[in-house]
């Protein structure tokens, strides 16, 4: 059973198009995240949702819009794609921080987005 | 500001020991993680330190000194499969809710193991 799954794994599209990436976790976690990993391998957080509520929204262009229909799903919609959006996008989830237990993040396999 | 520094690349020999250092400057601190990421794959959790000292887990150990803003990951008895990037990540509670405050990742250290 896959803990955190993302679709699609690869996405190649033209500039200006609109695309979505889906993420689902079956771990029962309360918090989900979207990260962007660029060619230099920096993993930067974009958004975080806790129980369907947006709690972290980094300085991300408003062309990026996350949607959480329930706490097991966090989708990412991108409008008007640009060349600079090309990267690997990782979804992750974690349980809330508890005493003595770190809020370890479990990552999905990633979606490699290429904008032509 | 916030900064996490790690060496970009390291090389070590199979069977040897390697230490990957991480220094951080953040507004707040509430835990440090090490993740392993093989090429083309997702990061996976290795270790977590919140108090000073050494945490040992099999061939991997992680050390933390909060006063120095310093951590290291020690890998013993290196195997070829240990060739990967190792990401240091710090939880900074000043940047969000306590339970889901932002975790800031370093750029990672790419470790190559030679036979």
Boltz contact constraints between the chains, C-beta under 6 A:
constraints:
  - contact:
      token1: [A, 31]
      token2: [B, 100]
      max_distance: 6.0
  - contact:
      token1: [A, 41]
      token2: [B, 107]
      max_distance: 6.0
  - contact:
      token1: [A, 41]
      token2: [B, 108]
      max_distance: 6.0
  - contact:
      token1: [A, 42]
      token2: [B, 107]
      max_distance: 6.0
  - contact:
      token1: [A, 43]
      token2: [B, 105]
      max_distance: 6.0
  - contact:
      token1: [A, 45]
      token2: [B, 102]
      max_distance: 6.0
  - contact:
      token1: [A, 48]
      token2: [B, 100]
      max_distance: 6.0
  - contact:
      token1: [A, 50]
      token2: [B, 100]
      max_distance: 6.0
  - contact:
      token1: [A, 55]
      token2: [B, 97]
      max_distance: 6.0
  - contact:
      token1: [A, 55]
      token2: [B, 100]
      max_distance: 6.0
  - contact:
      token1: [A, 56]
      token2: [B, 96]
      max_distance: 6.0
  - contact:
      token1: [A, 56]
      token2: [B, 102]
      max_distance: 6.0
  - contact:
      token1: [A, 96]
      token2: [B, 99]
      max_distance: 6.0
  - contact:
      token1: [A, 97]
      token2: [B, 99]
      max_distance: 6.0
  - contact:
      token1: [A, 102]
      token2: [B, 48]
      max_distance: 6.0
  - contact:
      token1: [A, 104]
      token2: [B, 45]
      max_distance: 6.0
  - contact:
      token1: [A, 107]
      token2: [B, 42]
      max_distance: 6.0
  - contact:
      token1: [A, 107]
      token2: [B, 43]
      max_distance: 6.0
  - contact:
      token1: [A, 109]
      token2: [B, 42]
      max_distance: 6.0
  - contact:
      token1: [A, 110]
      token2: [B, 42]
      max_distance: 6.0
